[in-house]
Amino acid sequence: MAIQGTALGLTNAIGTRYALKYLEGAAMRRLYDQLSMPISAPQFDLESRRGMGSTYTFQFVSDMTPGSTAISESVDISAQLLRDATATVTPTSRGEALKWSELLDIEAFTDLIAKRSAILGENAMETIDAVARGAALQGDLVSRYVARASLDGATAAHQWSSDVLWAAATQIQAMRCPPMMVNGRPQWMAIAHPDIFIDLLIGGDINSVALYQDKEIILNGELGQLAGFKLVISPFAKIFGGAGVDGSTNMDTTLSADLNAMAVTGTVASSTGSAVGKYYTIGTEETAGTHYDDNEVVLRTTASASTTITFAGAAANGGVRFDHASGTAVRNADNVYPVAYGSPFSLVKVFAQETGEFGEFVGPKFDGLANQFQSIAYKWYGGYGRVAENRILRGEYSSSLQP
């Protein structure tokens, strides 16, 4: 009787299985990518094997001036001239990998390869989406009550509200940002963090509508759309941690020892200004258009006068997600929450067809003289760009949840 093994006919199924886990993980983290229209291009010309170039150029043509004179019976109409302009997007690349020993899989009870594939997919999409986020939250078209460093969680005028949402709707329509059409109506998107959604929901007239007209808003805990915006509320939305006004108990210090991912305590150089229930940002303060992808916000949980602080973070075990080196800044100034107002036509996304929109899963691969090591990886070639400033507006707000 013939017995089929991994070497007889199903070698591709192994890779396919884990590639599907990778794609499932990648699909979970798609956020700012929703603001982009994809444009793919072959990485290589199959005949000449020439590269596709280092930039993509997009062309624009001006509008015609509205006519204001009657047609003459003796003089011909003057022809108008059209102007053109261009914008460029520069692709980049991303890739990460995991590698482990064969013995680890032999001794492991769980299917770690499948789990690793899903984690790799989440990392791929988070990494790629960070490129999209960087493009979405840059630019000079900004709406905020005061400068970023002066935004105060205790000041209602600095918070996200229906008033500022309507103001953003007016501005983005006046700038002629192209909308998406939903059931024959123009609509845009507003991508925001849950910390400021509460101010929009209960801070004024929306709460009154929920109480007296549409109780489903309260029962479901969600608000689908307002002022022509589809509200996309996600904990993965960007936070400019500690970039706002200093609080009444201000702490501005650094880590005095390395902080490893999954840690729930850390040691700081000074505990002055430390308080339970405060948000702490670990990482460099983000001013102007600067972004740091490994910045993270944690919540102080236990009171202590020592320089060892206990906190809750966003990692799987409730600790920090990333490694942070000694000397990294630790601040508890008010957070600033950017909102990206736009549509699926606000950004342009370019990617190589060979690696695809969400990157290409590579592996599992074996190496070592005895094939005692195994690895999986992903690679992605592409980029995001703002081809026109009028296609996306960045709002910046504080949150009443700021302790």
Secondary structure by P-SEA (a helix, b strand, c coil): ccccccccccaaaaaaaaaaaaaaaaaacccccccbbbbbbbccccccccccccbbbbbbbbbcccccccccccccbbbbbbbbbbbbbbbbcccccccccaaaaaacccaaaaaaaaaaaaaaaaaaaaaaaaaaaccccccccccccccccccccccccaaaaaaaaaaaaaaccbbbbcccbbbbbbbbccccccccccccaaaaaaacccccccccccccccccccbbbbccccccccccccccbbbbbbbccccccccccccccccccccccbbbbccccccccccccccbbbbbccccccccccccccccccccccccccccbbbccbbbbbbbbbccccbbbbbbccccccbbbcccccccccccccccbbbbbccccccccccbbbbbbcccccc
